[in-house]
Amino acid sequence: MRATIAVTTWALLLVGWLEAPAQDPAAEARDWTPPRTPWGDPDIQGVYTNKDENGTPLERPDEFAGRSLDEFGPEEMAKLREERLARAREAAGRIGGSAQEDTGAGPPHWYEHLDAVNTQPWHVIEPADGKIPPLTEEGRARQAAQRAALGRRDAPDTYTDMSLYDRCISRGVPGSMMPVIYGNAYDITQAPGYVVIRYEMVHEARVIPLGDQPRLPETFDFYMGDARGHWEGDTLVVETTNFREGAAYRNASTKLKLTERFTPVDASTLRWEVRFEDPATWEAPWAFAMPLKRDSESPMFEYACHEGNRGLENILRAARAAERAGAE
């Protein structure tokens, strides 16, 4: 008798489950409302990562000319992911080397990008063609001067020949949140009137005042710029200016204005958009976007950049050895 009742109960539960309307994830996301901090701001605090976007081209590849981002369905994206992962795994041992010289650059489990699940065919969302606008004449001259300065000798001679990143100083903005082979954790913390973003790689921190706090004069410049934020509905909008010469993204000028938008999509996702305005560098504004995924299982690790920067030390050691050899 008890067995008959149990079977009947399971049958009723199964029928109820089969007859229940299917859940629409998109509809659930639309109905989701971000939680609020005790002082009333949208609560976007937590540890995020965009490691899954590693391997996604910044610009639209030429093979996709004439196509838009929304034309790529699940099957085509799955194929793109497999192709990109195959390339990443094949090249993992040569990081820092070449196809002719396998550097043995660490075991595969060091690299966060070897299981990346790309969500986009490319990142640039403005202009519509997915391409970064052409450089202005001034922008071309600036880049040519930089190449000439770096190419004046066969190898770096002094630390100033190296990038800020090579010297463990800064990856800049938005470079500090661009996905790379490891170190893709970002911690967002909020307090009344402020948002702080900490970056795992190089361990920089941006303290972003909110509201109408006045900007600093142009005579004050910073590697990561001078940021001011405000809320537009549930979206955190951050405008950054006052970049130090040589620190602006893609060799932009010190007049660069960077606008970021952090929009909660669901309980585990922020959409991060970045827009560049610099008439001294590009002929038109441009923007890219990617998701940041909440990941409480991947806390930020210590990034002992200076302590482990053997590359810079050895490059300069080699330069001094070359000088001694030349003198002899």
Residue, then its C-alpha position, 0 to 999 in steps of 0.5 A: m500500500r505504501a509503495t502504491i502511495a509513493v508511486t502515485t505521489w511521484a507521478l503527480l509531482l512529475v506531471g506537475w513539473l511537466e505542466a509547469p511553464a518553462q522558465d525564461p532566463a531572459a525574462e528572469a534577468r529583466d525582472w531582477t532588481p539589484p540589491r541596495t546598500p544600506w545607504g541606498d545605492p545599487d549594490i555591485q560589490g564583490v569579486y569579478t573576473n572577465k577571464d572568459e573573454n581572453g582570446t576575444p578580438l578587440e576589433r571585428p575580424d576581417e572575416f566577419a566584414g558586414r556582420s553585426l554582433d547580434e548575428f552570432g548564434p550559440e552554434e557559431m559562438a561554440k565553434l569560435r570558442e573551440e577554435r580560439l581555445a585550440r590556438a591558446r592551448e597550442a601556444a601556451g608553452r611558447i608564451g614569451g618565446s616563439a614557435q622555434e623556441d618553446t620557453g616552457a613558460g609554466p604548466p597549463h594550469w597556471y593559465e586562466h585562459l585555457d578554458a575561456v568561454n568567450t561570449q562575444p565574437w569581438h568587443v568593439i561596439e562603436p562604431a557599428d563596423g566594430k573597428i577602432p576609428p583611424l588615427t588623426e595626423e597628430g595621433r600618427a605622429r605621436q605613435a611614430a615618435q614612440r616607435a622611433a624612440l623604442g627602435r633606436r637600439d637593438a635591445p632596451d638599454t635602460y628602464t625607461d625603454m620599458s613599458l609601465y607594465d614591464r616596470c610593475i608600475s601600472r597597466g593603466v585604465p582600462g588596461s588593468m581590467m583587460p583579460v590576460i593569461y592570469g590575474n583577472a580578478y577585480d574587487i569592487t567595494q562601496a562606501p557612502g560617496y565612493v566606489v573602489i576597484r582593486y585589480e589583481m594584476v599589479h594590485e592597483a586600486r582606483v578610489i572613485p568619488l561619487g557625486d559632484q566633487p570637483r575635478l582636479p586641475e589639469t596640472f595634476d595627472f595620474y597613471m590611472g587618471d582622475a575618476r569621478g562617478h555617478w549613478e544613472g539608475d542602476t548603472l555606475v558611470v565613471e568618467t576619467t580624465n587627467f591621464r599622465e603622458g605615456a600612460a593613456y590607453r593605446n598611446a592616446s593623448t593627455k586629453l583623453k576622456l574615458t567613460e565607463r558604465f557598469t550595469p548589473v545584468d543579473a545576480s552574477t553579471l556586470r556589463w562593462e562598457v568603455r568609451f574613448e573620446d580623444p580628438a587628438t588621437w582618433e577621428a571619432p569616439w569609439a567603445f567596447a564592452m564585455p561582461l564581468k562575472r561574479d566569482s567568489e571562488s576565485p579570490m584575489f591573490e598577491y601579485a608580487c610584481h617587483e619581487g618577481n620581476r626577473g625579466l626587467e632585471n635580466i634585460l638590464r643586466a644583459a645591457r650592462a654586459a653588452e656595454r662591457a663587451g663593447a668597451e673591451 
